[in-house]
Amino acid sequence: MDDAGGLEDQLQRSKPSFWDQRFVDGGYAYGQAPNLFLSSRVCEIPPGQALCLAEGGGRNAVYLAERGFTVTAQDFSAEGLRLAQQLAHQRGVELSCLQLDLSDLNPQPSSVDLVVAIWMHLPPALRATVHQRAALALRPGGHLIVVAYTPRQLQCQTGGPSTASWLLEPDQLQLDFAGFDHLVLEEVETLLDEGPAHQGVSSVVQFHARKRR
């Protein structure tokens, strides 16, 4: 159940200024290496157009660019995208960065081959809209990779929102992407080691799906 602290956390996380300050103070708070689930699955996906949602410091987008994808990294934090471009420059790859709120993101239908959402935690109504638009943006045969905390993360207390409704149940992904082939859908308790901000035992849902042709 949401309490006053959870609601305050939700309010703060809804502001670009919260994330700008986090990236100014913490730099690559989530590391510079890609998420392990992403790197384990993307080897099965041919390079194409990729869209990374809520990408922050750019580690996943840069990894995809290194693998030959043409990548657009979206975030509403200017400081996060500045770090993403900095990392891309260091690694010798190019990124397109899109600074806007997810509520304003409405990509063209059938315009991308891969959508990635790693630690994209949103209020339920916005999450449903973003999931719907992501599904439409994918070309037939396109891939979707999602990693998020589940509500069991509240007991772990090792990161993520403190508002239960912002956390993601595996069943919700089944519903939101019912028209996809679900290649992997699992809830795992894993030991995260992703920069200083993601450390320790965590309850995570990992999802890889392919849009039906």
C-alpha positions as MATLAB code, in Angstrom:
seq = 'MDDAGGLEDQLQRSKPSFWDQRFVDGGYAYGQAPNLFLSSRVCEIPPGQALCLAEGGGRNAVYLAERGFTVTAQDFSAEGLRLAQQLAHQRGVELSCLQLDLSDLNPQPSSVDLVVAIWMHLPPALRATVHQRAALALRPGGHLIVVAYTPRQLQCQTGGPSTASWLLEPDQLQLDFAGFDHLVLEEVETLLDEGPAHQGVSSVVQFHARKRR';
ca = [
       0.000    0.000    0.000;
       1.240    3.481   -0.802;
       2.156    5.610    2.178;
       3.176    9.247    2.468;
       6.812    8.386    1.813;
       5.916    6.358   -1.259;
       3.759    9.121   -2.666;
       6.505   11.674   -2.113;
       8.978    9.372   -3.863;
       6.557    9.039   -6.780;
       6.193   12.809   -7.038;
       9.940   13.375   -7.052;
      10.629   10.654   -9.627;
       8.131   12.295  -11.962;
      10.350   15.370  -12.295;
      13.266   15.701  -14.726;
      15.051   17.778  -12.085;
      15.215   14.719   -9.768;
      17.074   12.728  -12.415;
      19.200   15.647  -13.586;
      20.515   15.999  -10.045;
      21.079   12.276   -9.698;
      23.203   12.204  -12.853;
      25.077   15.381  -11.870;
      25.846   14.027   -8.392;
      26.309   10.362   -9.232;
      27.563   10.308  -12.803;
      27.055    6.830  -14.237;
      25.064    5.755  -11.189;
      23.963    2.551  -12.938;
      27.356    1.765  -14.432;
      28.610    1.797  -18.012;
      28.097   -1.876  -18.838;
      24.798   -3.064  -20.316;
      22.153   -4.835  -18.306;
      23.033   -8.538  -18.251;
      19.617   -9.753  -19.398;
      19.748   -7.388  -22.360;
      23.234   -8.506  -23.380;
      22.243  -12.176  -23.037;
      19.234  -11.767  -25.361;
      20.328   -9.253  -27.964;
      22.791  -11.713  -29.504;
      19.721  -13.422  -31.018;
      18.447  -10.216  -32.661;
      19.763   -8.957  -36.008;
      20.870   -5.295  -35.932;
      18.293   -2.738  -36.984;
      16.551    0.340  -35.635;
      16.454    0.363  -31.825;
      14.573    2.609  -29.395;
      15.739    2.697  -25.767;
      13.166    4.136  -23.368;
      14.050    5.962  -20.127;
      17.670    5.339  -21.058;
      19.361    7.684  -18.579;
      23.156    7.437  -18.768;
      23.128    5.481  -22.010;
      24.883    2.227  -21.138;
      22.352   -0.003  -22.930;
      21.983    2.278  -25.943;
      25.750    2.480  -26.406;
      26.038   -1.300  -26.156;
      23.439   -1.713  -28.898;
      25.228    0.831  -31.079;
      28.451   -1.138  -30.622;
      26.592   -4.195  -31.904;
      25.551   -2.395  -35.078;
      22.109   -1.072  -34.171;
      20.989    2.413  -35.151;
      19.866    3.665  -31.755;
      17.604    6.397  -30.442;
      17.919    6.947  -26.689;
      14.923    8.634  -25.036;
      14.913   10.254  -21.617;
      13.499   13.410  -20.047;
      16.761   14.157  -18.240;
      19.138   16.407  -20.145;
      21.968   15.369  -17.831;
      21.300   11.689  -18.408;
      21.436   12.138  -22.165;
      24.575   14.239  -21.845;
      26.217   11.255  -20.152;
      24.851    8.967  -22.867;
      26.454   11.069  -25.600;
      29.680   11.267  -23.607;
      29.810    7.468  -23.290;
      29.022    7.029  -26.980;
      31.887    9.361  -27.888;
      34.253    7.421  -25.631;
      33.236    4.151  -27.279;
      33.398    5.519  -30.828;
      29.722    5.061  -31.724;
      26.822    7.373  -32.525;
      23.487    7.823  -30.776;
      20.431    9.881  -31.524;
      19.073   11.351  -28.290;
      15.468   12.333  -27.762;
      14.807   14.524  -24.730;
      11.121   14.420  -23.893;
       8.690   12.990  -21.383;
       7.393    9.501  -22.090;
       3.862   10.881  -22.094;
       4.838   12.842  -25.235;
       6.569    9.948  -26.974;
       4.521    8.633  -29.902;
       6.788    6.896  -32.421;
       5.632    6.063  -35.906;
       3.942    2.664  -36.243;
       6.183   -0.137  -37.549;
       9.257    2.092  -37.393;
      11.698    0.126  -35.201;
      13.042   -3.409  -34.857;
      13.819   -3.364  -31.135;
      12.356   -1.549  -28.137;
      14.287   -1.688  -24.850;
      12.936   -0.577  -21.467;
      15.388   -1.255  -18.642;
      14.246    0.025  -15.219;
      11.455    2.110  -16.749;
       9.119    2.522  -13.771;
       5.956    4.511  -14.404;
       2.524    5.097  -12.886;
       0.047    2.510  -14.216;
      -1.887    4.745  -16.638;
       1.259    6.100  -18.306;
       2.862    2.661  -18.348;
      -0.147    1.254  -20.230;
       0.098    4.060  -22.803;
       3.838    3.617  -23.285;
       3.495   -0.153  -23.640;
       0.753    0.299  -26.235;
       2.830    2.790  -28.238;
       5.914    0.586  -27.995;
       3.943   -2.370  -29.370;
       2.692   -0.283  -32.300;
       6.173    1.120  -32.997;
       7.635   -2.338  -33.555;
       7.699   -3.824  -36.995;
       6.273   -7.330  -37.401;
       8.975   -9.685  -36.144;
      10.462   -6.912  -33.979;
      11.692   -7.549  -30.463;
      10.894   -6.072  -27.051;
      13.128   -6.366  -23.985;
      11.910   -5.204  -20.566;
      13.604   -5.418  -17.162;
      11.874   -3.969  -14.108;
      11.446   -4.399  -10.385;
       8.450   -6.357   -9.140;
       6.417   -5.387   -6.048;
       8.492   -7.918   -4.051;
      11.338   -5.433   -4.422;
       9.757   -3.410   -1.599;
      10.916   -6.113    0.816;
      14.423   -6.169   -0.661;
      14.909   -2.396   -0.245;
      17.860   -2.319   -2.620;
      16.600    0.241   -5.130;
      13.697    1.319   -7.258;
      10.508    3.228   -6.489;
       8.921    2.843   -3.075;
       5.426    3.014   -4.589;
       3.995   -0.449   -5.275;
       1.869    0.632   -8.239;
       5.003    1.736  -10.110;
       6.465   -1.775   -9.923;
       5.691   -4.384  -12.558;
       4.055   -7.783  -12.248;
       4.846  -10.453  -14.856;
       1.099  -10.914  -15.406;
       0.827   -7.277  -16.469;
       3.393   -7.809  -19.206;
       1.431  -10.835  -20.407;
      -1.673   -8.694  -20.704;
      -0.028   -5.636  -22.243;
       1.790   -7.673  -24.896;
      -0.733  -10.443  -25.485;
      -0.213  -10.261  -29.247;
       3.476  -11.130  -28.955;
       5.370  -14.407  -28.753;
       6.824  -14.504  -25.242;
      10.356  -15.857  -25.565;
      11.283  -15.237  -21.918;
       9.023  -14.085  -19.091;
      10.400  -14.755  -15.656;
      10.531  -13.290  -12.186;
      13.918  -13.803  -10.600;
      15.642  -12.923   -7.371;
      19.036  -11.764   -8.510;
      22.125  -10.090   -7.122;
      22.442   -6.808   -8.995;
      25.823   -5.211   -9.568;
      25.123   -2.230  -11.843;
      27.036    0.770  -10.623;
      26.609    2.249   -7.144;
      22.823    2.724   -7.471;
      21.900   -0.902   -8.245;
      23.527   -3.201   -5.723;
      22.220   -6.174   -3.793;
      19.537   -8.845   -3.884;
      16.586   -7.679   -5.980;
      13.244   -8.979   -7.236;
      13.166   -8.497  -10.992;
      10.944   -9.362  -13.942;
      12.771  -10.091  -17.211;
      10.832  -10.146  -20.475;
      11.812  -10.790  -24.084;
       9.022  -10.926  -26.653;
       8.727  -10.875  -30.419;
       5.891   -9.209  -32.314;
       4.000  -11.660  -34.462;
       4.290  -11.286  -38.219;
];
